[in-house]
Amino acid sequence: MTHDEKLRDQFLRAEHSTEADAAPRIEVSEHDGNVRVDIADTAAVRPGPGPGMTEADEADEAEQAD
């Protein structure tokens, strides 16, 4: 098995797990020798306050004001 196949297998081994649990959550790219790690747009779970939390609502309002 490849590393990616082993990783997917580990995510799907848990009880009640789904394919969404094994979906990639980060995107890694390299530009001019620098490695960049970004949260994937399709990630179900993202860092930071979630929708409905005061901090998230304030951040959304600030973005829309710009």
N, C-alpha and C positions, 0 to 999 in steps of 0.2 A: 504494500500500500504506500502511496505517496504521503507526504506530510499533510497536504490538504485533505486527503481522504481519511487519514487518521483523526484529524481535528474534527471533521464533519461527523465521523462515527462517534466520537466522544460526546459531542453536543446532542446527538440523537439517542444516546444510550439511556438518558434519564427518562423516568416514567412520565407519560403525558407530553413528551417533547414532540415538536413538529418541525417541518422543513424550515420554517421561519426562524427557529432557534439556531439553525446551522447557517443561516444567511450571513454573508460578510457584513461587518459593522464598521470597518475602516477601509480607507483607500490609501495605499502607499505609492508614492511616486518619487522619482529621483531627477533632479535638475541641476546640472553643472556640479555634480558631486555632493549635492545637499539632498538629504532624504526628508520628504514631507509626509506626515501622517495626518489624514483628515477623517472626520466622522462621515461615513457614507450617508448620502441623502435618503437612502432606503432603510437606514438603521431604525429599528423599532424603538430602541432605547437610546437616548442622547444625554450627554452630560449637561448639568445645569438644572435650573428650576423648570418644572413641567408646566403645561398649559393649566391655567386657572390659579397658579400661584402668583402672589403679589409681585415678586421679582420678575417673573416672565411677562406679566401684563405691562409692567412699567417699561421693560426693554422693548416690547412690541410697539408701545406708544412712542418711545423715543426714536425708533427706526422709522416709523411712519411720518414723524415730524421733519425728518431730514429730507 
